[in-house]
Amino acid sequence: SPHANIRQVAHVCFMSLTRAILHGDCNRAKNLLHESIKKLFETFCRKKNSKITVKFVDELLLTRFSEECIPLLLPSVIESCATAKTTFVRTELCRILGALLKRKSTAALQSCIPSMFTSLQST
């Protein structure tokens, strides 16, 4: 389907643009990128028929841009494990959070563990 190809092109373009902005020195562009990433993640979690794929979120948090996106999105990931619109998204976010906890033992992750349990208890 042509729509799938358009989504793939958009995905690749966003990732390329993200890489270019993060390696650059323009703070305004980085701030706009951070806002865009937060909005895309919110759409992924809140909109039932979101066209944003799990692969996209995986690339942001687990592979390509984890150093930049973990501090930016970690509180939202924890909250969305309990509040995301669909069971599928909640399950995927729990998987991503588990992978983050397993691979990264940073102060940012460790400081969020209490809020993670509070968030998960509310389900």
Residue frames relative to the residue before (quaternion, step in Angstrom):
aa qw qx qy qz dx dy dz
S 1.0000 0.0000 0.0000 0.0000 0.00 0.00 0.00
P 0.5300 -0.6533 0.4321 0.3249 3.61 -0.94 0.78
H 0.5937 0.5810 -0.3713 0.4148 3.60 1.12 -0.57
A 0.6272 0.5283 -0.3388 0.4612 3.58 1.00 -0.76
N 0.6542 0.5097 -0.3160 0.4609 3.58 0.96 -0.80
I 0.6327 0.5189 -0.3319 0.4694 3.58 1.01 -0.78
R 0.6414 0.5176 -0.3220 0.4658 3.59 0.99 -0.82
Q 0.6491 0.5128 -0.3157 0.4647 3.58 0.97 -0.82
V 0.6424 0.5098 -0.3185 0.4753 3.57 0.97 -0.82
A 0.6521 0.5059 -0.3135 0.4696 3.59 0.94 -0.87
H 0.6289 0.5413 -0.3207 0.4567 3.57 1.01 -0.84
V 0.6921 0.4707 -0.2736 0.4739 3.57 0.81 -1.01
C 0.6448 0.5207 -0.3208 0.4584 3.59 0.96 -0.81
F 0.6592 0.5000 -0.3162 0.4643 3.59 0.91 -0.88
M 0.6620 0.5003 -0.3137 0.4616 3.59 0.92 -0.85
S 0.6519 0.5054 -0.3152 0.4694 3.60 0.99 -0.78
L 0.6525 0.5047 -0.3004 0.4788 3.55 0.99 -0.86
T 0.6247 0.5381 -0.3278 0.4614 3.58 1.02 -0.81
R 0.6570 0.5087 -0.3094 0.4625 3.57 0.89 -0.94
A 0.6692 0.5035 -0.3024 0.4552 3.59 0.91 -0.90
I 0.6765 0.4891 -0.3021 0.4602 3.59 0.90 -0.87
L 0.6843 0.4978 -0.2994 0.4408 3.58 0.88 -0.89
H 0.6950 0.4402 -0.2760 0.4970 3.59 1.12 -0.57
G 0.5945 0.5671 -0.3586 0.4431 3.56 1.29 -0.12
D 0.4584 -0.6928 0.4883 0.2674 3.54 -1.29 -0.07
C 0.4679 0.6667 -0.4482 0.3684 3.60 1.19 0.43
N 0.3166 -0.7880 0.5013 0.1657 3.56 -0.33 1.26
R 0.6020 0.5580 -0.3563 0.4464 3.60 1.06 -0.68
A 0.6616 0.4913 -0.3041 0.4779 3.59 0.94 -0.87
K 0.6425 0.5160 -0.3256 0.4635 3.60 1.01 -0.76
N 0.6435 0.5151 -0.3239 0.4644 3.59 0.98 -0.78
L 0.6536 0.4982 -0.3062 0.4805 3.59 0.98 -0.82
L 0.6246 0.5302 -0.3278 0.4705 3.57 1.04 -0.76
H 0.6471 0.5187 -0.3188 0.4590 3.59 0.92 -0.89
E 0.6476 0.5075 -0.3125 0.4747 3.58 0.96 -0.86
S 0.6559 0.5158 -0.3072 0.4576 3.58 0.95 -0.87
I 0.6522 0.5090 -0.3151 0.4651 3.57 0.93 -0.87
K 0.6484 0.5136 -0.3207 0.4614 3.59 0.94 -0.84
K 0.6731 0.4917 -0.2978 0.4652 3.60 0.94 -0.88
L 0.6419 0.5118 -0.3269 0.4682 3.59 0.99 -0.79
F 0.6547 0.5024 -0.3128 0.4703 3.57 0.96 -0.84
E 0.6376 0.5203 -0.3246 0.4662 3.59 0.98 -0.82
T 0.6385 0.5149 -0.3174 0.4759 3.58 0.99 -0.81
F 0.6264 0.5412 -0.3276 0.4555 3.57 0.97 -0.86
C 0.7328 0.4386 -0.2327 0.4652 3.59 0.92 -0.91
R 0.7838 0.4037 -0.1806 0.4359 3.58 0.89 -0.90
K 0.7169 0.4316 -0.2631 0.4802 3.58 1.03 -0.68
K 0.4766 -0.7213 0.4285 0.2626 3.53 -0.66 1.14
N 0.7900 0.2463 -0.1263 0.5471 3.60 0.92 -0.85
S 0.1292 0.8240 -0.5381 0.1217 3.56 0.93 0.88
K 0.3680 -0.7258 0.5409 0.2126 3.55 -1.06 0.77
I 0.4920 0.6290 -0.4401 0.4107 3.57 1.28 0.12
T 0.3103 -0.7970 0.4962 0.1493 3.55 -0.69 1.10
V 0.6218 -0.5198 0.4338 0.3938 3.52 -1.32 0.36
K 0.5933 0.5761 -0.3582 0.4333 3.58 1.07 -0.70
F 0.6230 0.5416 -0.3284 0.4590 3.58 1.02 -0.81
V 0.6853 0.4698 -0.2784 0.4819 3.59 0.86 -0.98
D 0.6088 0.5496 -0.3402 0.4600 3.59 1.04 -0.76
E 0.6738 0.4996 -0.2999 0.4543 3.56 0.88 -0.93
L 0.6502 0.5111 -0.3223 0.4606 3.57 1.01 -0.76
L 0.8086 0.3434 -0.1490 0.4540 3.57 0.74 -1.07
L 0.8020 0.3404 -0.1623 0.4633 3.59 0.93 -0.79
T 0.8136 0.2789 -0.1475 0.4883 3.58 0.93 -0.66
R 0.8465 0.2797 -0.1528 0.4264 3.56 0.05 -1.26
F 0.8477 0.1380 -0.0107 0.5120 3.58 0.73 -1.03
S 0.1847 0.8374 -0.5005 0.1188 3.57 1.09 0.63
E 0.6376 0.5476 -0.3442 0.4186 3.61 0.93 -0.80
E 0.7124 0.4285 -0.2441 0.4993 3.57 1.06 -0.74
C 0.7617 0.4361 -0.2128 0.4294 3.58 0.87 -0.96
I 0.5672 0.5993 -0.4073 0.3914 3.62 1.05 -0.52
P 0.6987 0.4353 -0.3096 0.4759 3.65 0.70 -0.86
L 0.6513 0.5405 -0.3048 0.4368 3.57 1.09 -0.72
L 0.8246 0.2826 -0.0997 0.4798 3.58 0.88 -0.97
L 0.4508 0.7347 -0.4435 0.2454 3.60 1.14 -0.34
P 0.6664 0.4777 -0.3423 0.4589 3.67 0.77 -0.78
S 0.6558 0.5047 -0.3090 0.4688 3.60 1.03 -0.74
V 0.6116 0.5380 -0.3494 0.4629 3.59 1.05 -0.73
I 0.6646 0.5086 -0.3030 0.4559 3.57 0.88 -0.96
E 0.6804 0.4836 -0.2903 0.4679 3.58 0.84 -0.94
S 0.7043 0.4886 -0.2675 0.4400 3.55 0.92 -0.94
C 0.4857 0.6348 -0.4446 0.4044 3.60 1.21 -0.23
A 0.7511 0.3581 -0.1914 0.5206 3.57 1.12 -0.63
T 0.8027 0.3559 -0.1497 0.4545 3.58 1.02 -0.70
A 0.4129 0.7199 -0.4815 0.2818 3.63 1.21 -0.06
K 0.6556 -0.5845 0.3358 0.3403 3.53 -1.15 0.74
T 0.8134 0.1862 -0.0878 0.5440 3.61 0.90 -0.85
T 0.6202 -0.5417 0.4236 0.3774 3.53 -1.27 0.48
F 0.6125 0.5618 -0.3475 0.4341 3.59 1.00 -0.78
V 0.6836 0.4709 -0.2885 0.4772 3.60 0.85 -0.95
R 0.6341 0.5199 -0.3381 0.4619 3.61 0.95 -0.79
T 0.6530 0.5137 -0.3083 0.4633 3.58 0.96 -0.87
E 0.6703 0.4937 -0.2987 0.4666 3.58 0.90 -0.90
L 0.6516 0.5031 -0.3210 0.4682 3.59 0.99 -0.75
C 0.6213 0.5159 -0.3410 0.4812 3.60 1.05 -0.66
R 0.6283 0.5228 -0.3286 0.4731 3.59 1.04 -0.76
I 0.6592 0.4999 -0.3001 0.4748 3.57 0.92 -0.93
L 0.6574 0.5055 -0.3124 0.4632 3.58 0.92 -0.89
G 0.6321 0.5241 -0.3257 0.4687 3.59 1.00 -0.77
A 0.6534 0.5033 -0.3087 0.4739 3.57 0.98 -0.85
L 0.6382 0.5196 -0.3295 0.4628 3.58 1.00 -0.77
L 0.6776 0.4905 -0.2945 0.4621 3.57 0.88 -0.91
K 0.6527 0.5233 -0.3044 0.4555 3.56 1.07 -0.74
R 0.7717 0.3882 -0.1850 0.4686 3.58 0.90 -0.95
K 0.7895 0.2689 -0.1240 0.5376 3.55 0.95 -0.81
S 0.0434 -0.7817 0.6219 0.0173 3.55 -0.73 1.00
T 0.1958 0.8070 -0.5266 0.1817 3.54 0.61 1.14
A 0.6540 -0.5042 0.3887 0.4087 3.53 -1.26 0.33
A 0.6155 0.5545 -0.3494 0.4377 3.60 1.03 -0.74
L 0.6728 0.4750 -0.2960 0.4838 3.58 0.94 -0.85
Q 0.6797 0.5052 -0.3013 0.4381 3.56 0.83 -0.94
S 0.6546 0.5108 -0.3226 0.4544 3.60 1.01 -0.69
C 0.6910 0.4763 -0.2824 0.4647 3.61 1.16 -0.46
I 0.4448 0.7202 -0.4531 0.2794 3.61 1.19 -0.21
P 0.6572 0.4960 -0.3530 0.4445 3.68 0.81 -0.74
S 0.6771 0.4714 -0.3097 0.4727 3.60 0.91 -0.81
M 0.5735 0.5772 -0.3810 0.4392 3.59 1.14 -0.54
F 0.6884 0.4680 -0.2903 0.4719 3.59 0.83 -0.92
T 0.6171 0.5319 -0.3425 0.4679 3.59 1.02 -0.73
S 0.6616 0.5094 -0.2987 0.4621 3.56 0.93 -0.93
L 0.7024 0.4680 -0.2770 0.4591 3.58 0.86 -0.92
Q 0.6177 0.5471 -0.3506 0.4430 3.61 1.12 -0.53
S 0.6406 0.5550 -0.3297 0.4158 3.57 1.12 -0.54
T 0.5625 0.6097 -0.3958 0.3939 3.62 1.22 -0.06
